[in-house]
């Protein structure tokens, strides 16, 4: 779907109160067009509707008129410069940034080393396995409970 059509759908979603759908569409657009400041700004506006200052700060981080409280929330959530750089989802050279301010911000955020990226991926995988294990235990507990209730009333 062309950019213009997707943005029209975002507007329709917001007008109809479908904020999650609008957010998802905008996340897809920012992923496809990571260097478009207007898309990043729109995504930040949607996160403000959610009351998520860290995410709003994330998508406004390269803008000079960003909100200091949102920026602080973003920096608190993504503590290291490498984590911030990765969270921004910026692709391409820093020189492709649309403003001098954005280029300066990107220059201050070194890319994560391959080892750090690998450690982060391993931590994500470990967290997913832990969550899966908890889910399996919860389902097993629920199944045992249901069987016990059925046996009680037989």
N, C-alpha and C positions, 0 to 999 in steps of 0.2 A: 504494500500500500504506500503510495507517495507520502512524503513528509506533510504536505499541505492537507491531505485527506485525514491523516492520522491526527494532526493538530485540531482539525475540525471535530473529530470524534472525541478528543480530549475536552474540547469546549462543551460538547453535548453531554458528556459524562458529568462534568462539573455542574452544569446547569440542572441536570437531573438528580444531583446529589450522589452520584456514583464515584465518590472520591477514590476508592481503591482501584477502580478500573482506570481512572485518569492517571493515577500514580503509576500503574503498571505500564500503560502506554508510553508515558513520558520516560520511564526507566529504560524501556526498549529503544526509544528515540535517542536518548543520551548515550546509550551503549552503541548505537549505530553511527551517531554523529557526536563523538566525544569532545570535539573542539568548538561546538556551537554554543556560545554563551547565552543566547536567548532560551535555548532548551534547558540549560542548567538552571537558569533563573526561574523558569516556569516550574521545574521540578521542586526547587526550593520553596516556591509559593505553596505548592500542594503539601509539602511536609509541614509547613506552618499551619495549614488547616488541621493536620493531625496533632499539632502541638509537639512536634519533634524538633527542637532547636539544633540538636547535633547534626541531624540529616539536612536541615535547612542550611546550616553553616557549612556542611560538606559541599553542597552544590553551589554555594555562593562564595566559596573560599578564594576563587580567582578574580572576584569582583572587588573593585575599590570601594564601592558603597555598601559593603557587607555590614551586617549587624555584629558589633563586638561580642555580644552575649552568645550569639549563635556560633561565632568563630571559636570562642572559648569552649563551648560545649563540644564542638567538633574536635578540637585539640585535646580535650579531656578524654574523649572516647578513643581517639586514635593518637596514642601517646608519643610515638616516635615519628620523626620526619618520613621515614620509609613507609610506615603504616599509612600516614596521611597521603603520601604520593600514590600508593596503591589504591586507597579508598577513592581518590579523585577519578580514577578510571581514565586518566589522560593517556592518549596514544600519540605517538609521533614526537618530533623534536620540540623542545621548549620554544624554539623560535617561531613555531606555528601558532603560538598563543596570540589572541587578537589584540591584546593591550600590553603596554610596558609593565603595568602592575602585575598582570597575570604571568608574564615571563619571569619577573622577579620572584614571584611566589613559587613558581615551578623550580626555578634555579635553587631556591633555598630548601627544596625537598628532594634529596637524592633518591634515586630508584633503589629498591631493596636488592640486596645481593641475591644471587641464585640460592645460596644456602638458607637465607632468611625466608625466601619464598617456599623452599622445600620444607623447612621447619613449620611454617604456617600451615601448609597443606597437610602435613602429618598431624598437627594439632587439630585441624578441622576434621580429619578422618577419625581420629581418636574420639573427639566429641560426638561425632555421629554414631559411632559404635556404642558409646556409653548411653546415648539417648535411645538407640534401638534396643539395647539390653533392658533398660528401664521399661520401655514399652512392652516388651515380651513378658517381663515379670508382672506388670500390671494386668495384662490380659490373662496370664495364668492365674493370678490371684482372683480376678473376677470370675473366671471359669470355675474355680474350686468353690467359690462362694455361691454361685448359681447352682451348682450341683448339690451343695449342702442344703440350700433352701428347698430345692425340689425333693430331696430325700427326706427332709423334715416333714413335708406335707403329704407324703405318700402313705 
